Amino acid sequence: MARNFLLVDGYNIIFAWKKLAKIAAYSLENARTELCDIICEYQGMTEATAIVVFDAHKVAGGMGSISEYRNITVVFTKEAETADHYIEQTTSYLAKNLSKKDSIIVATSDSLEQIIILSRGAIRFSANDLAEDIRLKKAHLREQYLEKSKPKNNQLYNLIDSDTAEKLEKIRLGSGALKPKD
């Protein structure tokens, strides 16, 4: 079975998406949370292992951290380590240890980073590519849901539960008149 990995350059995506950049203008923490929520939802649609990486390389004494947020992994790099560096190392590690069926996608609009990760065997998504893929997957899910929930025709029989439908069918055939309860 193929495994898919998605590495997201957190701040790069935040400042590339207008909605998140507006949030970041008053609260970087809220923008990070919003991005993580979006990636959580996307992870559920793609079933990829998602890792969102945030720079903390300018945080004096920063030890870095790796934590779980719902169904994704969130990384804050350590002092003197950029998100780009972390993503490059992780991409190299995954490329060496995965099968040919597996895929690694890196979401960043940093053109130099895109060249580096492509050379290491990953697929690149720009911030716009990621936004568009999220939009398309949501539209596809919405379409599937609406198709499943739409009755084949507009008859009462299609809108009731199976137990009630069975009882009504027996009445219609005359073989199961409703009996009064004692």
Salt bridges, closest charged atoms under 4 A:
GLU34 OE2 - LYS19 NZ 3.22
ASP37 OD1 - ARG70 NH1 3.24
GLU41 OE1 - LYS138 NZ 3.81
ASP55 OD1 - HIS57 ND1 3.73
GLU81 OE2 - HIS85 ND1 3.64
ASP102 OD2 - ARG3 NH2 3.34
ASP129 OD2 - ARG124 NH1 3.50
GLU132 OE2 - ARG135 NH2 2.64
ASP133 OD1 - LYS137 NZ 3.23
GLU147 OE1 - LYS150 NZ 3.61
ASP163 OD2 - LYS167 NZ 3.66
GLU166 OE2 - LYS170 NZ 3.80
GLU169 OE2 - ARG172 NH2 2.66
